[in-house]
Each structure stands twice: as structure tokens, then as C-alpha cells.
């Protein structure tokens, strides 16, 4: 059997930055450091950070007054920011700059007195954070069917923004439905979706025509990892999301000659390497890395964690 590796795969610049923020905070301030929600959606990353003194909480009420508190890469609402300041917490914001870009776009539309439509999955931390950054009415939807039943105050004063980790194809369909129903709606071009989401999906599109099955390395609650698996399924290839090499089943590969491997933007390289090692035990004797988009994006650290003079 051969394994063909999608390129790029795994960590993106926003995830790299978020993890480094927690690591630097531990070094500078010592343990414990508190993080509101999961810093990124990968349980192996979280377990490693917990062992080093990170405490993940679901609510700011769980954080002692004055403690170092990091907001996750998914972003938080204005209400949460205000609550943290009122508690005297030492806040460090790890929101991905590309998520912050969505916040800024949405706020600009709202300031222009437009009703904002947020294309995303209800309940996802990024969606909740973005909702809480936009004044006025915000409609959350994720399918063309929801567009058909949407009721708005003024069809001529609308705008949309998107969750960064959605499928590009799904986003395009929803945007097309919005434009068909509301021709005067404003919004960013679909190419403005997160570069890492776009690149990883393009890499899977290149890969699926060459393989019998697709393995996506990532956690079950990782939105972008699930979108990669769905993309493989829509291409007619058996596609499985795995979070550990122990989840691989020998019978999956009985009739496989070429196995595609990719990883969501929150999956560490070490985990991908473990999956590849397990595939070697199961009979993969050749690794082929495909060409792909080179990613050189680096995001700056928050001012609280820049080197001290």
C-alpha cells in the first residue's frame, strides 16, 4: 500500500500562535494559567498543556480574581471581555487574527445600519464569539434551505460574514442563495475565508482522485477537520476522521492500494506521524507527499508576551 500525504496539512498559523501564547504565558507567569474554552479543538494538544499547568474553563466564574486568563483562538464576545476586566483578570487574547478580521467586517456592516447574517454553525465557539461582537440583530445560518425561510427587517440593508472554518463549497452555496434572494446584500468575497481552510480543502480535492480512502487526522469537535472529511465523502471516497492511531482498523485497508492522509488545522505533526507509523505496521511501504500551497504566514504575539526590553 501507498500513503499519499496532502500538502498543506496540520497546524495553521493561528493555531501555532494560540498554542505558543499559552506556552509563553506559562513561562512568563508560571502555572496555573487559565484558558476560557479549549484553546484549539484537539484533545492531544489540550492534554499536553494541562500537564504543564493550564486549566481550561467553560466560564469566567471559574477563574480566580486577578488570574492570568487567555481567550481561545475562536474569539469571545464583548460581554465576556467586559466581564473579565470587571473581575480584574490579567487577560491575554489569543483570538486568531483572521477571526478578528471577521469581527471587524461585521462591525463595519452593523455601523452602516445593515442587518448581519453570520454563515456558521450555531453553538460553535467562533460563532458565539462573533455574534457577541456585533451590535444589533444577527442571523446565524449554514444552509441554503435556511436562507429560503429567513425573515429580515429590511431586505435592502443586509450584509453577511462567514465562520472561518466552514467548507468553502458550502459557504459558496449559501452565499449564492443569499444573493439570489437579496440582490443588494453586501459581503466579503468567498476567497476571504481563512487561507488555511482554503488551502487544506484544495489539497484534499487534489488528493481524492488518487486514493481509495481518505484519513483525516483531527478531533471530532474540530470544525475544519470535519469539513475535510465531508469533502472526501462528497468526492465519493471513503473518508474517516481519526484522533489517534489506535482508532485505525485493519479491515478498512483490505482492498486499498492508495490511502490519502491529511490533518485538520488543529492537529499536531506528532499525531500525524503516529498515524503514519501505524499505517506502516498495517502494510504501507511507500509515502508520497504531494505538492501544495506553501504557507509562510506568521502572526505576531499579543503585546503582553512580546520579549521584554
C-alpha positions in Angstrom: 0.0 0.0 0.0 1.0 3.6 -0.6 0.1 6.6 1.5 -0.3 9.9 -0.2 0.0 13.0 2.0 -2.0 16.1 1.4 0.0 19.3 1.4 -0.5 21.5 3.4 -2.0 19.7 6.4 -2.0 20.1 10.1 -1.3 23.3 12.1 -2.0 26.7 10.7 -0.5 30.0 11.8 -3.5 30.8 14.0 -3.2 27.5 15.9 0.6 27.8 16.1 0.2 31.3 17.6 -2.5 30.2 20.1 -0.5 27.3 21.5 2.6 29.5 21.7 0.6 32.1 23.6 -0.2 29.5 26.3 3.4 28.2 26.4 4.8 31.7 26.7 2.3 32.7 29.4 3.3 29.6 31.4 6.9 30.6 31.1 6.4 34.2 32.0 3.8 34.0 34.7 4.1 30.4 35.9 1.3 27.9 36.5 -1.6 27.9 36.7 -2.7 29.8 33.6 -6.4 29.7 32.8 -7.9 29.4 29.3 -11.5 30.2 28.5 -12.8 27.3 26.4 -10.4 24.9 24.5 -7.5 26.9 23.1 -7.8 24.8 19.9 -10.0 21.8 19.2 -7.6 19.0 19.6 -7.6 16.8 22.7 -3.9 15.8 22.5 -2.8 19.5 22.5 -5.1 20.1 25.4 -3.8 17.2 27.4 -0.2 18.3 26.9 -1.0 21.9 28.0 -2.9 20.6 31.1 0.1 18.6 32.2 2.1 21.8 32.1 -0.2 23.7 34.3 -3.0 25.0 32.0 -6.6 25.0 33.4 -9.3 25.1 30.8 -12.6 26.6 31.9 -16.1 27.0 30.4 -17.0 30.2 32.3 -15.0 33.1 33.7 -16.7 32.5 37.0 -14.4 29.5 37.4 -11.3 31.8 37.3 -9.9 33.3 40.5 -9.8 37.1 40.5 -6.6 38.5 39.1 -5.5 35.3 37.5 -3.8 35.1 34.0 -6.6 34.3 31.6 -6.3 33.5 27.9 -9.2 33.8 25.4 -9.1 30.9 22.9 -8.3 31.2 19.2 -12.0 31.1 18.4 -12.6 34.6 19.9 -15.1 35.8 22.6 -17.9 38.3 22.8 -17.7 41.9 24.0 -19.7 40.8 27.1 -17.0 38.2 28.0 -14.2 40.8 27.6 -16.1 43.3 29.9 -16.7 40.6 32.5 -13.0 39.7 32.5 -12.0 43.3 33.0 -14.5 43.7 35.8 -13.1 40.7 37.6 -9.6 42.2 37.4 -8.3 39.2 35.3 -4.9 39.5 33.5 -6.3 38.9 30.0 -4.3 37.7 27.0 -6.3 37.5 23.8 -5.3 34.5 21.6 -8.1 35.1 19.1 -6.9 34.2 15.6 -6.3 37.4 13.6 -8.4 36.0 10.8 -11.3 35.6 13.2 -10.7 39.2 14.4 -10.9 40.2 10.7 -14.4 38.8 10.5 -15.4 40.7 13.7 -14.1 43.9 12.1 -16.0 43.3 8.9 -19.2 42.5 10.7 -18.9 45.6 13.0 -18.4 47.8 9.9 -21.6 46.4 8.3 -23.5 47.0 11.5 -22.2 50.5 11.8 -23.6 51.0 8.3 -27.0 50.1 9.7 -27.1 46.7 8.0 -28.7 43.6 9.5 -25.9 41.0 9.7 -26.1 37.3 8.6 -23.4 35.1 10.0 -22.9 31.9 7.9 -21.8 29.4 10.5 -22.8 26.6 12.9 -24.9 27.6 15.8 -23.2 26.9 19.1 -19.6 26.8 17.8 -17.4 29.0 20.0 -16.2 31.1 17.0 -19.8 31.8 16.0 -20.8 32.7 19.6 -17.9 35.0 19.9 -18.6 36.7 16.6 -22.3 37.1 17.4 -21.3 38.8 20.6 -19.1 41.3 18.8 -21.9 42.6 16.5 -24.4 45.2 17.7 -28.0 44.7 16.6 -29.7 41.7 15.0 -27.5 38.8 13.9 -29.0 35.8 12.0 -26.9 32.6 12.1 -27.5 30.0 9.3 -25.4 27.4 7.5 -27.5 26.0 4.6 -29.4 27.3 1.5 -32.6 25.9 3.0 -32.2 28.2 6.0 -31.8 31.1 3.6 -35.2 30.2 2.0 -37.0 30.6 5.3 -35.1 33.6 6.6 -37.1 36.7 7.7 -35.4 40.1 7.8 -36.4 43.6 8.7 -35.2 45.3 5.5 -34.1 43.2 2.5 -32.2 46.2 1.1 -30.0 46.7 4.2 -28.3 43.3 4.7 -24.7 42.0 4.9 -23.1 38.6 5.6 -19.8 37.3 7.1 -18.6 33.7 7.5 -17.2 31.4 10.1 -13.6 30.9 9.1 -13.6 27.1 9.4 -16.6 26.3 7.1 -16.3 24.4 3.9 -15.6 26.8 1.0 -18.0 24.9 -1.2 -20.8 25.0 1.4 -20.2 28.7 2.0 -20.3 29.5 -1.7 -23.7 27.7 -2.0 -25.2 29.7 0.9 -23.8 33.0 -0.4 -25.3 32.2 -3.8 -28.7 31.6 -2.2 -28.4 34.9 -0.2 -27.6 36.9 -3.3 -30.4 35.3 -5.3 -32.9 36.2 -2.5 -31.4 39.6 -1.5 -29.6 41.1 -4.6 -28.5 44.2 -2.7 -26.7 42.2 0.1 -23.1 43.1 0.9 -20.4 40.7 2.0 -16.7 39.7 1.6 -15.6 37.6 -1.4 -15.6 33.8 -0.7 -11.8 33.9 -1.2 -11.6 35.9 2.1 -12.4 32.7 4.0 -9.5 31.6 6.2 -6.5 30.9 4.0 -5.7 27.7 6.0 -9.2 26.3 5.5 -9.0 27.1 1.8 -5.5 25.5 1.3 -6.3 22.3 3.2 -9.5 21.8 1.2 -7.8 22.5 -2.1 -5.2 19.9 -1.1 -7.9 17.3 -0.4 -9.5 18.0 -3.7 -6.2 17.3 -5.4 -5.7 14.1 -3.3 -9.1 12.3 -3.5 -8.8 11.4 -7.2 -5.6 9.4 -6.4 -6.7 7.4 -3.4 -9.1 4.6 -2.4 -9.8 6.1 1.1 -9.1 9.3 3.0 -7.9 9.5 6.6 -8.4 12.9 8.3 -6.3 13.3 11.4 -8.3 15.6 13.9 -10.6 15.7 16.8 -14.3 15.1 16.5 -15.2 18.6 17.6 -12.8 20.2 15.1 -15.0 22.0 12.6 -12.3 22.3 9.9 -11.3 18.6 10.3 -15.0 17.5 9.8 -15.3 19.7 6.7 -12.2 17.9 5.2 -13.8 14.5 5.9 -17.1 15.7 4.3 -15.2 17.0 1.3 -13.7 13.5 0.8 -17.2 11.9 1.2 -18.7 14.2 -1.4 -16.0 13.1 -3.8 -17.1 9.5 -3.4 -14.1 8.3 -1.4 -14.5 6.5 1.9 -13.4 9.2 4.4 -12.7 8.7 8.1 -11.8 11.1 10.9 -9.3 9.7 13.4 -7.9 11.3 16.5 -5.4 8.5 17.5 -3.6 5.7 15.6 -5.4 3.1 17.9 -8.6 4.0 16.0 -7.3 2.6 12.7 -9.0 -0.7 11.8 -7.2 -3.3 9.8 -10.3 -4.2 7.8 -10.5 -0.6 6.4 -7.5 -1.3 4.3 -8.2 -4.8 2.9 -8.9 -3.6 -0.6 -6.8 -0.4 -0.5 -3.8 0.4 -2.6 -3.6 4.1 -2.1 -4.5 5.8 1.2 -4.8 9.6 1.4 -3.8 11.3 4.6 -4.5 14.9 5.7 -4.9 16.7 9.0 -7.1 19.5 10.3 -5.5 22.8 11.2 -5.5 22.0 14.9 -3.9 18.5 14.6 -0.2 18.4 15.6 2.5 16.9 13.4 3.5 14.4 16.1 0.0 12.9 15.9 0.1 12.7 12.1 3.5 10.9 12.4 2.0 8.4 14.9 -0.8 7.6 12.4 1.7 7.2 9.6 3.7 4.8 11.8 0.6 2.7 12.4 -0.1 2.7 8.7 3.4 1.3 8.1 2.6 -1.5 10.6 -0.6 -2.2 8.6 1.4 -2.6 5.3 2.0 0.9 3.9 5.5 0.8 2.5 5.7 4.0 0.4 4.9 7.6 1.4 4.3 10.1 -1.3 4.0 13.8 -0.3 2.0 15.8 -2.9 3.0 19.3 -3.9 0.8 22.1 -2.5 0.5 25.7 -1.4 3.4 26.9 0.7 2.2 28.7 3.8 4.5 31.4 5.2 2.0 33.3 7.3 3.2 34.2 10.8 1.0 36.2 13.3 2.5 38.5 15.9 2.3 37.7 19.6 0.0 39.8 21.9 1.8 42.7 23.4 1.8 41.1 26.9 4.0 38.3 25.6 6.5 40.2 23.4 10.1 40.0 24.6 10.9 42.4 27.4 13.4 45.1 26.9 
